[in-house]
Amino acid sequence: MKDGGTGKTILRALAGEVLPTPPIWMMRQAGRYLPEYRATRAQAGDFLSLCYNPELAAEVTLQPIRRYGFDAAILFADILLVPQALGADLWFVTGEGPRLSTITDQAGVEALKSVDDIHETLNPIYETVKILRRELPTETTLIGFAGAPWTVATYMIAGQGTPDQGPAHAMREGAPEAFDALMTRVTAATVEYLAAQIEAGAEVVKIFDSWAGSLKGEAFQKYAVTPCAEITVALKARYPHIPVIGFPREAGEGYVGFHKATGVDCVALDNSVSPEWAAAHVQVDGCVQGNLASSHMVTGGQALVDETRAIVQAFSKGPHIFNLGHGITPDADPDNVALMIETVRSTKS
């Protein structure tokens, strides 16, 4: 492990440095739990209009930094902008979430746009990144992101989120050539999307595989590990100094060895694994991120304080970025976020 040095704390942790206080940010930290976010979203009109308005998207990205002083800001966007850029219809139903036109066969895959054409749709996202690099405090790291191919594909096949990703599993088993072609197209688009974010000023990128946990055995290796490795290798070839965070949510034992299998600099952990287990089996290979249950942001109190301290202490012997095990929920209390940050920064490891 490295020690000493100066610079942004997130980048130091990602480089393997063990810090006396872990840097902290929070998944979905720009979101509906903040009144200022709700006001800006109302100004934008709807969710997609907010994503594609660089000034307003930058504003909501900056809001939690102003309020809390997180060590990183994560670009405000959505993982389903990539399928939209590839030609899928995308809309959001209030109270229910995203809807997409579906792809169920080879013809559907072949009808998608070329990867070279995605930037026409995604250029506003890159403009948001450029604004953020100008506006963020000098000590705050800017994180770009994309959905992992498996997770993005599950939405493209089902047309919406599903409890068990059943439609995607049915396609990968029943029409494997078409499914693999879709994964190949999404993987290539994800590389180009993240590369463009880096060119615009992202200092770290994160690959969100929210539905990795439904992949088991060889399927996990083929559709969670391999695409993440392909994206990471491609990005590292172009930008060797840009760290990559991988998040195969609910991977369980699949977290073990994920650093080495994919080349990511950090593995983000959900809260279904204990920090003690993860310190022994995952952090031994590099930086980890996580993993407080997001429910604590709703309930608060001494349980929040105790669990936060336990996580900081469990990961204190290796590189660690403090975060939630999943995104903060709209019913969270902003005061509990402040309590979490205060607890992290006051806990002695």
C-alpha positions in Angstrom: 0.0 0.0 0.0 1.1 3.5 -0.7 1.3 6.1 2.0 1.8 9.8 2.4 1.2 12.1 -0.6 -1.2 14.9 -1.2 -4.1 15.5 -3.5 -7.7 14.5 -3.7 -8.6 11.9 -1.1 -10.7 9.8 -3.3 -7.9 9.5 -5.9 -5.5 8.6 -3.1 -7.7 5.8 -1.8 -8.2 4.5 -5.3 -4.4 4.4 -5.7 -4.2 2.1 -2.7 -3.4 4.6 0.0 -4.7 3.9 3.5 -6.1 7.1 4.9 -6.8 8.0 8.5 -10.3 9.1 7.6 -12.0 7.5 4.5 -13.2 9.8 1.8 -17.0 9.8 1.4 -19.6 10.2 -1.2 -23.0 8.7 -1.6 -24.8 6.9 -4.5 -27.7 9.0 -5.8 -26.5 11.9 -3.6 -28.1 14.3 -6.0 -31.7 13.2 -5.8 -35.2 13.4 -4.6 -34.4 13.5 -0.8 -33.1 17.0 -1.3 -35.6 19.9 -1.5 -33.3 21.8 -3.8 -33.2 18.9 -6.2 -37.0 18.7 -6.4 -37.1 22.5 -7.1 -34.6 22.1 -10.0 -36.3 19.1 -11.4 -39.6 21.0 -11.4 -37.8 23.8 -13.3 -36.5 21.2 -15.9 -40.0 19.8 -16.4 -39.3 16.1 -16.4 -36.4 13.7 -15.6 -35.0 13.3 -19.1 -35.1 17.0 -19.7 -33.1 17.5 -16.5 -30.5 14.9 -17.7 -30.1 16.6 -21.0 -29.9 20.2 -19.7 -26.2 20.7 -18.9 -26.7 23.7 -16.7 -29.4 22.1 -14.6 -27.8 18.7 -14.5 -24.6 20.4 -13.3 -26.6 22.3 -10.7 -28.2 19.2 -9.2 -24.7 17.5 -9.2 -23.3 20.5 -7.2 -26.2 20.7 -4.7 -25.0 17.9 -2.3 -21.5 19.2 -2.5 -22.6 22.6 -1.4 -24.8 21.2 1.4 -22.5 18.5 2.7 -19.0 18.8 1.4 -18.7 15.3 0.0 -15.3 14.3 -1.3 -16.7 13.5 -4.7 -19.4 14.5 -7.0 -21.0 12.0 -9.4 -22.3 13.2 -12.7 -26.1 13.5 -12.7 -27.4 11.3 -15.6 -29.1 7.9 -16.0 -27.8 4.5 -17.1 -30.5 4.3 -19.7 -29.2 7.2 -21.8 -26.9 4.7 -23.6 -29.8 2.6 -24.9 -31.6 5.8 -25.9 -28.5 6.9 -27.8 -28.4 3.5 -29.5 -31.9 4.2 -30.8 -34.2 2.7 -28.2 -37.3 4.7 -27.2 -37.1 5.8 -23.6 -39.6 7.5 -21.3 -40.3 7.7 -17.6 -43.7 6.9 -16.0 -44.3 9.0 -12.9 -44.2 6.8 -9.8 -43.2 3.7 -11.8 -39.9 4.4 -13.4 -38.4 3.9 -16.9 -40.0 2.4 -20.0 -38.1 1.4 -23.2 -39.0 -0.1 -26.5 -38.0 -3.8 -26.3 -35.4 -5.9 -28.1 -36.1 -9.6 -28.2 -34.2 -10.9 -31.3 -31.4 -10.4 -33.7 -33.4 -8.1 -35.9 -33.9 -5.8 -32.9 -30.2 -5.7 -32.2 -29.3 -5.0 -35.9 -31.8 -2.1 -35.9 -29.8 -0.3 -33.2 -27.6 2.6 -34.2 -23.9 2.3 -34.7 -21.8 2.9 -31.6 -20.1 5.8 -33.6 -23.4 7.6 -33.6 -24.2 7.7 -29.9 -22.4 11.0 -29.2 -25.0 13.0 -31.1 -27.5 12.1 -28.4 -25.0 12.2 -25.5 -23.2 15.4 -26.2 -25.2 17.3 -23.5 -23.9 14.9 -20.9 -20.3 15.7 -21.9 -21.2 19.4 -21.6 -22.4 18.8 -18.0 -19.0 17.2 -17.2 -17.2 20.2 -18.6 -19.3 22.6 -16.5 -18.6 20.5 -13.4 -14.9 20.5 -13.9 -15.0 24.3 -13.9 -17.5 24.7 -11.0 -16.5 22.0 -8.5 -14.2 22.9 -5.6 -10.6 22.0 -6.3 -10.6 19.3 -3.6 -13.7 17.5 -5.0 -13.3 14.5 -7.3 -15.6 14.2 -10.3 -16.9 10.7 -11.0 -18.5 9.7 -14.3 -20.5 6.5 -14.7 -22.4 4.1 -16.9 -24.5 1.1 -16.4 -22.8 -2.3 -16.9 -23.9 -4.1 -20.1 -25.8 -6.8 -18.3 -27.9 -4.4 -16.3 -28.5 -2.1 -19.3 -29.5 -5.1 -21.4 -32.0 -6.3 -18.9 -34.0 -3.0 -19.3 -33.6 -3.1 -23.1 -35.0 -6.6 -23.3 -37.9 -6.2 -20.8 -38.6 -2.6 -21.5 -38.6 -1.8 -17.8 -37.2 -3.0 -14.5 -38.2 -6.5 -13.4 -38.0 -8.3 -10.0 -35.8 -11.1 -11.3 -34.6 -10.0 -14.8 -36.5 -12.9 -16.2 -36.9 -11.6 -19.7 -33.1 -11.1 -20.1 -32.4 -14.6 -18.6 -34.9 -16.1 -21.1 -33.2 -14.3 -24.0 -29.7 -15.3 -23.0 -30.7 -18.9 -22.7 -33.2 -19.1 -25.5 -31.6 -16.8 -28.1 -27.9 -16.7 -27.1 -26.5 -15.3 -30.3 -28.9 -12.4 -30.3 -28.2 -11.8 -26.6 -24.5 -11.9 -27.1 -24.8 -9.5 -30.0 -26.7 -7.1 -27.8 -24.1 -7.4 -25.0 -21.3 -6.7 -27.5 -23.1 -3.6 -28.9 -23.8 -2.2 -25.4 -20.2 -3.0 -24.2 -18.7 -1.1 -27.1 -21.1 1.9 -26.6 -20.2 2.0 -22.9 -16.5 2.2 -23.6 -17.1 5.1 -25.9 -19.5 6.8 -23.6 -17.1 6.6 -20.6 -14.1 7.6 -22.8 -16.0 10.8 -23.8 -16.8 11.5 -20.1 -13.1 11.2 -19.4 -12.2 13.5 -22.3 -14.7 16.0 -20.9 -13.1 15.9 -17.4 -14.2 12.9 -15.4 -11.4 11.9 -13.0 -12.9 8.5 -12.1 -15.5 6.3 -13.8 -17.8 3.8 -12.2 -19.6 0.8 -13.8 -22.9 0.1 -12.1 -24.1 -3.5 -12.5 -27.2 -3.2 -10.4 -28.6 -6.6 -11.4 -25.4 -8.6 -11.3 -26.7 -10.6 -8.4 -29.2 -12.5 -10.6 -26.3 -14.0 -12.6 -25.0 -17.2 -11.1 -21.9 -19.4 -11.8 -20.7 -19.3 -15.4 -23.3 -16.7 -16.3 -21.8 -14.3 -13.7 -18.4 -14.8 -15.2 -19.5 -14.4 -18.8 -22.0 -11.5 -18.4 -20.8 -9.6 -15.3 -17.0 -10.1 -15.0 -16.0 -10.3 -18.7 -17.8 -7.2 -19.9 -16.5 -5.2 -16.9 -13.0 -6.4 -17.7 -13.4 -5.5 -21.4 -14.5 -2.0 -20.6 -11.8 -1.5 -18.0 -9.0 -2.8 -20.2 -10.2 -0.6 -23.1 -10.3 2.5 -20.9 -7.0 1.8 -19.3 -5.4 1.4 -22.7 -6.4 5.0 -23.5 -6.3 6.6 -20.0 -4.0 4.5 -17.8 -4.2 7.0 -14.9 -8.0 7.1 -14.7 -9.3 4.8 -11.9 -12.3 2.5 -12.5 -14.8 1.5 -9.8 -16.8 -1.7 -10.4 -20.1 -2.4 -8.6 -21.5 -5.9 -9.2 -24.3 -5.4 -6.7 -25.3 -8.5 -4.7 -22.5 -10.5 -6.2 -21.9 -12.3 -2.8 -18.9 -14.6 -3.3 -18.5 -13.1 -6.7 -16.9 -10.1 -5.0 -13.9 -12.2 -4.2 -11.3 -11.8 -6.9 -13.3 -9.2 -8.8 -10.4 -6.7 -8.7 -8.0 -9.1 -10.3 -10.5 -10.6 -12.8 -11.6 -7.2 -14.2 -8.7 -4.8 -13.5 -10.9 -2.3 -11.6 -9.1 -0.1 -9.1 -12.0 -0.4 -6.6 -14.9 -2.8 -5.9 -18.1 -1.2 -4.5 -20.0 -3.4 -2.1 -23.6 -3.6 -1.3 -24.8 -4.1 2.3 -25.7 -7.8 1.9 -22.1 -8.6 2.8 -20.5 -7.7 6.1 -17.6 -5.2 6.2 -15.6 -7.7 8.2 -16.1 -10.4 5.6 -15.3 -8.0 2.8 -12.2 -6.7 4.5 -10.9 -10.2 4.7 -11.8 -11.4 1.2 -12.1 -8.4 -1.1 -10.2 -5.5 0.4 -7.0 -7.6 0.4 -6.9 -7.0 -3.4 -7.4 -3.3 -3.3 -9.7 -0.4 -2.5 -13.3 -1.1 -1.6 -16.2 1.2 -1.4 -19.2 1.0 0.9 -21.3 -0.3 2.5 -23.8 1.3 4.9 -27.4 0.2 4.4 -29.3 3.1 2.8 -32.2 2.5 5.2 -30.1 4.2 7.9 -30.6 7.4 5.9 -34.3 7.1 6.7 -34.2 5.9 10.3 -31.1 7.7 11.6 -30.4 7.6 15.3 -27.8 5.6 17.3 -28.0 2.7 14.9 -26.8 4.8 12.1 -23.9 6.1 14.2 -23.0 2.6 15.4 -23.1 0.9 12.0 -21.1 3.8 10.4 -18.4 3.5 13.0 -18.3 -0.3 12.6 -17.8 0.0 8.8 -15.0 2.6 9.1 -13.2 0.5 11.7 -13.6 -2.8 9.8 -12.1 -1.3 6.6 -9.5 0.9 8.4 -6.5 -1.3 7.6 -6.8 -0.9 3.8 -7.9 1.6 1.2 -11.6 2.5 1.6 -14.1 4.9 0.3 -17.1 5.3 2.6 -20.5 5.0 0.8 -23.9 3.4 1.0 -24.5 -0.2 -0.1 -27.0 1.2 -2.6 -28.5 4.5 -3.6 -30.1 6.9 -1.1 -33.9 6.7 -1.2 -36.3 9.6 -1.8 -37.7 9.2 1.8 -34.3 9.8 3.4 -33.9 12.6 5.9 -31.2 15.1 4.8 -30.2 15.5 8.5 -29.2 11.8 8.7 -26.8 12.3 5.8 -25.1 15.1 7.8 -25.0 12.8 10.8 -23.4 10.0 8.7 -20.7 12.3 7.4 -20.0 13.7 10.9 -19.7 10.2 12.2 -17.3 9.1 9.5 -15.0 12.1 9.9 -15.0 11.8 13.7 -14.4 8.0 14.0 -11.0 6.9 15.1 -9.8 3.8 13.3 
